[in-house]
């Protein structure tokens, strides 16, 4: 699988990039959108929470290893795992 080093928001009509977020380490897992936040697990060991409207980082969580697992959101919790095998339950 090809590692992606950025996340982009594109306009549906013409595909123009509206915002982009770079991460030199890359993103392997798919980001999840909830409300105006994008939850993106990064190979840099951080779960990045990005404002979907302007691309600014709202907050991040640093785990114990590369964040290459899926993110799940529901019932007021966010669950993510890292490469060390740790599972984290956070408030989004």
C-alpha positions as CSV (number, residue, x, y, z in Angstrom):
1,X,0.0,0.0,0.0
2,X,1.2,3.5,-0.8
3,X,1.6,5.8,2.2
4,X,-0.1,9.1,2.0
5,X,1.7,12.1,3.4
6,X,-1.2,14.5,3.3
7,X,-4.9,14.9,3.7
8,X,-6.8,17.1,1.4
9,X,-10.3,18.5,1.2
10,X,-11.5,18.9,-2.4
11,X,-14.4,20.7,-3.9
12,X,-16.9,18.2,-5.4
13,X,-17.7,20.2,-8.5
14,X,-14.2,20.5,-9.9
15,X,-11.9,18.6,-7.5
16,X,-10.0,21.8,-6.5
17,X,-8.1,21.4,-3.3
18,X,-9.7,23.6,-0.6
19,X,-7.2,22.7,2.2
20,X,-4.3,20.3,2.7
21,X,-2.6,19.0,5.8
22,X,0.9,17.5,5.6
23,X,2.5,14.9,7.8
24,X,6.1,13.9,6.7
25,X,5.7,10.5,8.4
26,X,2.5,9.8,6.5
27,X,-1.0,8.5,7.1
28,X,-1.8,4.8,6.5
29,X,-5.2,4.5,8.1
30,X,-8.3,6.3,6.7
31,X,-9.3,9.5,8.5
32,X,-12.8,9.8,10.1
33,X,-14.9,12.9,9.9
34,X,-17.3,13.8,12.7
35,X,-18.9,17.2,12.8
36,X,-16.3,19.8,11.7
37,X,-13.3,17.6,12.8
38,X,-11.2,15.1,10.9
39,X,-9.5,12.5,13.1
40,X,-6.4,11.3,11.3
41,X,-4.1,8.6,12.8
42,X,-0.5,9.4,11.7
43,X,2.6,7.3,11.3
44,X,4.3,9.9,13.5
45,X,2.6,8.4,16.6
46,X,-0.1,11.0,16.9
47,X,-3.8,11.1,16.3
48,X,-4.3,14.5,14.6
49,X,-7.6,16.3,15.0
50,X,-8.0,18.8,12.2
51,X,-10.6,21.5,11.6
52,X,-12.3,20.5,8.3
53,X,-13.0,24.2,7.4
54,X,-9.6,25.7,7.7
55,X,-7.1,22.8,8.1
56,X,-5.8,24.0,11.5
57,X,-4.9,21.4,14.1
58,X,-7.5,21.4,16.9
59,X,-5.6,19.0,19.1
60,X,-3.5,15.9,18.9
61,X,-3.0,12.8,21.0
62,X,0.4,11.1,21.2
63,X,0.3,7.3,21.6
64,X,3.0,4.8,22.3
65,X,3.7,4.0,18.6
66,X,2.7,4.6,15.0
67,X,-1.1,5.3,14.8
68,X,-1.8,3.0,11.9
69,X,-5.1,1.5,13.0
70,X,-8.7,2.5,12.3
71,X,-10.5,5.2,14.3
72,X,-14.0,4.6,15.6
73,X,-16.3,7.3,17.0
74,X,-19.6,6.7,18.8
75,X,-21.6,7.2,22.0
76,X,-19.3,10.1,22.9
77,X,-16.0,8.2,22.7
78,X,-13.2,7.9,20.2
79,X,-11.3,4.7,20.0
80,X,-7.9,4.3,18.3
81,X,-5.0,1.8,18.6
82,X,-1.3,2.2,17.9
83,X,1.4,-0.2,16.6
84,X,2.5,-1.0,20.1
85,X,-0.8,-2.8,20.6
86,X,-2.3,-0.1,23.0
87,X,-6.0,0.7,22.6
88,X,-7.0,4.2,23.6
89,X,-10.5,5.5,24.5
90,X,-10.7,9.3,24.3
91,X,-13.4,12.0,24.5
92,X,-13.6,13.6,21.0
